[in-house]
Amino acid sequence: MSRLGRIRSATSAGWRSFIRRRTAVFFTFFFPVILIVIFGALVRTDPGDGGLFAEPAAYYVPGYLAVVVLFTPFSRMGSEVARHREGNRFEKLATTPLTRTEWLLAQTAVNAVIIGLASLLILALVVLLTGAEITFSALLVPYILVGVVGFCGIGAMLGSYTDSQDGAVAASNAIGLPLLFLSETFISLDQLPGWFEPLVNLSPLTYFSRGVRAATDPAANPATIAGLDPALANLAILAVLSAITFALGARSIPQTD
């Protein structure tokens, strides 16, 4: 079987495994919807009055998308790798031609489809419930895909280095929650102390949120980066970081355990 055939077969198996878990399917789409309803429709933004939601509704679109782009790979990949370790499935995979990188790429493809569908739902609800005026840029597609690749790599590392599925889920929440709120998603740099800005710049999610905001928010006026369009420049930075984390994630997956 060719490499493409192996990846296609592993992707098909991963997709069937996901849709059989109705609870996982439900919460993958339900959790971001709840956030939009609570923060977007009930709390609402209050531009110019200070506080957490002091920006126009369009400012928070990257944050809503980040919920699925960040948490779904973290939790799904972390628990999937941990589950394979507990069931000694990597020992069985080691007897097949499927490599660790191919297996991770197949799982990433499954996550990309799931997150792509969830992102469409999120964008529709944000516009419908919050009245956000956004631009539907074609750059949203590569941002979501590249983000999924990078965060699947981190999720694979979490599953490889924790001792159980519960540990992987706990680690994904412990790392994901700070990243979600401290990467220029729901909280702007102006609301954080000045000394914290270098730490914000270390987060891959920061470049996702900055780039998505530059591409979708017509009211945003982001600064250029080295003379380049900010939407393209942030995508390039995110792509480099994602390639690194994906490679590290594939390397961390054990052949035997």
C-alpha positions in Angstrom: 0.0 0.0 0.0 1.3 3.5 -0.9 1.8 6.2 1.7 -1.3 8.0 0.5 -3.3 4.8 0.8 -2.1 4.2 4.3 -3.0 7.8 5.4 -6.4 7.5 3.7 -7.2 4.3 5.5 -6.1 5.6 8.8 -8.1 8.7 8.3 -11.2 6.7 7.5 -10.8 4.6 10.6 -10.3 7.7 12.7 -13.4 9.4 11.4 -15.6 6.3 12.0 -14.1 6.1 15.5 -15.1 9.7 16.2 -18.7 9.6 14.9 -19.4 6.4 17.0 -18.7 8.5 20.1 -21.9 10.5 20.3 -20.9 12.3 23.5 -17.7 13.5 21.8 -19.6 14.7 18.8 -22.1 16.5 20.9 -19.6 18.4 23.0 -17.3 19.3 20.1 -20.1 21.4 18.6 -22.1 22.2 21.8 -19.3 23.8 23.9 -18.4 26.7 21.5 -22.1 27.3 20.9 -22.7 27.8 24.7 -19.8 30.3 24.8 -21.3 32.3 22.0 -24.7 32.3 23.6 -23.4 33.3 27.0 -20.7 35.8 26.1 -22.0 37.0 22.8 -25.7 37.0 23.1 -26.4 37.3 26.8 -23.4 39.3 28.3 -22.8 41.2 25.0 -20.0 43.6 24.3 -19.9 47.1 25.5 -17.4 49.1 23.4 -15.7 52.0 25.1 -16.9 51.2 28.6 -14.0 49.1 29.7 -14.0 45.6 31.2 -13.6 42.2 29.6 -15.9 42.7 26.6 -15.0 46.3 25.8 -14.3 45.7 22.1 -16.8 45.4 19.2 -18.3 42.0 18.7 -16.1 41.3 15.6 -13.0 41.5 17.8 -13.9 38.3 19.6 -14.4 36.1 16.5 -10.8 34.7 16.7 -11.5 33.8 20.4 -14.6 31.8 19.5 -12.8 30.0 16.7 -9.9 29.3 19.0 -12.1 27.3 21.3 -12.4 24.5 18.7 -9.0 25.1 17.0 -7.2 24.8 20.3 -9.2 22.6 22.6 -10.4 20.0 20.1 -6.9 18.9 19.0 -5.6 19.2 22.6 -8.3 17.0 24.1 -8.9 14.6 21.2 -5.2 14.0 20.3 -4.1 13.9 23.9 -6.7 11.3 24.9 -6.3 9.4 21.6 -2.6 8.9 22.1 -3.0 8.0 25.7 -5.7 5.5 24.8 -3.5 3.9 22.2 -0.7 3.7 24.8 -3.0 2.1 27.4 -4.2 -0.5 24.9 -0.7 -1.2 23.6 -2.0 -0.2 20.1 1.3 1.4 19.1 2.9 -1.9 19.5 0.5 -3.3 16.9 1.0 -0.3 14.6 4.7 -0.9 14.8 4.2 -4.2 13.0 2.5 -2.4 10.1 4.0 -0.1 7.4 2.1 2.9 9.0 4.6 5.3 10.5 4.1 7.5 13.5 4.1 10.6 11.3 1.5 9.1 8.9 -0.7 8.1 11.9 -0.6 11.6 13.3 -1.3 13.1 9.9 -4.4 10.9 9.5 -5.6 11.9 13.0 -4.9 15.6 12.1 -7.0 15.2 8.9 -9.9 13.9 11.0 -9.6 16.9 13.4 -9.4 19.3 10.5 -12.7 18.1 9.1 -14.4 18.2 12.5 -13.0 21.7 13.3 -13.8 23.0 9.9 -17.5 22.1 10.3 -17.5 23.5 13.8 -15.9 26.8 12.6 -18.7 27.2 10.0 -21.3 26.8 12.7 -19.4 29.3 15.0 -19.1 32.0 12.3 -22.8 31.7 11.4 -23.9 31.9 15.1 -21.5 34.9 15.8 -23.0 36.9 12.9 -26.6 35.8 13.8 -26.5 36.2 17.6 -24.0 39.1 18.1 -24.5 41.1 15.0 -20.7 41.1 14.3 -19.7 42.7 11.0 -17.0 40.4 9.7 -15.3 39.8 6.4 -15.4 36.2 5.2 -11.8 36.0 4.0 -10.4 33.1 2.1 -7.4 33.2 4.6 -9.7 31.6 7.2 -9.2 28.2 5.6 -5.4 28.1 5.8 -5.5 29.6 9.3 -7.8 26.9 10.6 -5.9 24.1 8.8 -2.4 25.3 9.9 -3.7 25.9 13.5 -5.1 22.4 13.7 -1.8 20.9 12.5 0.2 22.7 15.2 -2.2 22.0 18.1 -2.5 18.4 17.1 1.2 18.1 17.5 1.0 19.6 21.0 -1.9 17.3 21.8 0.2 14.3 20.7 2.9 15.4 23.0 0.5 15.7 25.9 -0.8 12.2 25.3 2.7 10.8 25.0 4.1 12.2 28.2 1.1 11.9 30.6 0.4 8.7 32.3 -3.3 8.2 31.4 -6.3 9.5 29.4 -7.4 11.4 32.5 -4.0 12.9 32.8 -4.0 13.9 29.1 -7.3 15.7 29.5 -6.3 17.4 32.7 -3.0 18.6 31.0 -4.9 19.8 28.0 -7.2 21.9 30.1 -4.4 23.2 32.3 -2.5 24.4 29.3 -5.4 25.3 27.0 -7.3 27.6 29.3 -4.4 30.1 29.9 -3.6 30.0 26.2 -7.2 30.6 25.2 -7.6 33.8 27.3 -4.0 35.1 27.2 -3.3 35.0 23.5 -5.1 38.2 22.3 -8.4 36.4 22.0 -10.8 37.6 24.6 -8.4 39.8 26.5 -6.5 42.5 24.6 -2.9 43.5 25.3 -4.1 46.8 26.8 -5.7 44.9 29.6 -2.6 43.0 30.6 0.5 44.3 32.4 3.4 45.4 30.1 5.8 42.8 31.4 3.4 40.0 30.2 3.6 40.9 26.5 6.7 38.9 25.7 4.9 35.8 27.1 1.9 36.5 24.9 4.2 36.5 21.9 5.4 33.0 22.8 1.9 31.5 22.2 1.2 30.1 18.8 -2.5 31.0 19.4 -1.5 34.6 19.5 -0.5 34.6 15.8 -3.7 32.7 15.0 -5.9 35.3 16.7 -4.0 38.3 15.3 -4.1 36.9 11.8 -7.7 35.9 11.9 -8.6 39.3 13.3 -6.7 41.1 10.6 -8.4 39.0 7.9 -12.0 39.2 9.3 -12.4 42.4 11.2 -12.8 45.4 8.9 -12.5 47.8 11.8 -9.1 46.4 13.0 -6.1 48.3 12.0 -3.2 45.9 12.7 0.4 47.1 12.2 2.4 45.6 9.3 5.1 43.0 10.2 8.4 43.7 8.4 6.4 45.6 5.8 4.2 42.6 5.1 0.4 42.3 5.3 -0.3 41.3 8.9 -2.8 38.6 7.9 -0.1 36.9 5.7 2.8 37.6 8.1 1.0 36.0 11.1 0.0 33.0 8.9 3.7 32.5 8.0 4.8 32.6 11.7 2.0 30.3 12.7 3.0 27.9 9.9 6.6 27.7 11.1 5.5 27.1 14.7 3.0 24.5 13.6 5.6 22.6 11.5 7.8 22.5 14.6 5.2 21.3 17.0 3.8 18.7 14.5 7.3 17.3 14.0 7.9 17.2 17.8 4.5 15.6 18.3 5.2 12.9 15.7 8.6 12.2 17.3 7.0 11.9 20.8 4.6 9.2 19.8 6.0 5.9 21.1 6.4 2.9 18.8 6.0 0.6 21.7 4.9 1.3 25.3 
